[in-house]
Amino acid sequence: MAAGATITRVRAFTYNFYRWRYESDFLVNLGLAGIFACLTGFGALVKVYLPWTPVPITGQLFFVLASAVVLGKHFGGLSQIIYAFVGILGVPWFAGSNTNPQPIFDGLPGLYRGTGGVAFLTGATFGYILGFIVSAFVIGWAIDGRVRYRRPAFLGLLLLGGVGLVYVFGAAWFYVWWTTGFGVVASRGALSFGDLMVKTVIPFVPLDLVKAGIVLGIGGAILPSRPFARERDASSPAGVP
């Protein structure tokens, strides 16, 4: 009985949070988006460098997916736009490449200084940032748009799709960077599809699936099973608590 009462209270709390988020004014949601932008920036500093690719393993994707689940269709994506915009302005919270890794704390592996500035736009990894934005918008739009997309099976597919979008943008950008240098650096020559996958996708899949799984667990616990906005299926059985 105690466990059931606790679950009921948690469900009531999370429903009230999502309802509050939906009804709050722009500045409140902008503040929430800013928080997730900062979290994504922190995730960029937690990284593992790989010797065969300039793309590091980072913690960013976890916060990207979480921003979509928590903030929904507008402000999840906006949080990633803020992250990208502020980084381009010069705040060093992009992960960057592995050309010159600098630990934040000497003797403490895993935390490295980031990079920022306009030059990042012509780097190897900016495509992933674009993927963050698109992924957060798509997942948030689906979650806010229909109650049934908050069910674990649908939510899991959404999160996997979001991860896939990040890979598509990241790999496509990397390929253009590798073969053209964007006119800033010399081309590195041809790049086969297999080599492209090894440099931009395959090494990241295991940990990214773990991140998506954690967000799925969080989303399953906090996402309301009844309407809090103007969901398209609000009157269907899926909207019944």
Buried (B, 14 or more C-beta within 10 A) or exposed (E): EEEEEEEEEEBEEBBEBBBEBBEBEEEEBBEBBBBBBBBBBBBBBBBBBBEEBBBBBBBBBBBBBBBBBBBBBBBBBBBBBBBBEBBBEEBBBBBBBBEEBEEEEEEEEEEBEBBBBEEBEBBBBBBBBBBBBBBBBBBBBBBBBBBBBBBEEBBBBBBBBBBBBBBBBBBBBBBEBBEBBBEEEEEEEEBEEEBBBBBBBEBBEEBBEEBBEBBBEBBBEBBBBBBBBEBEBBEEEBBEE
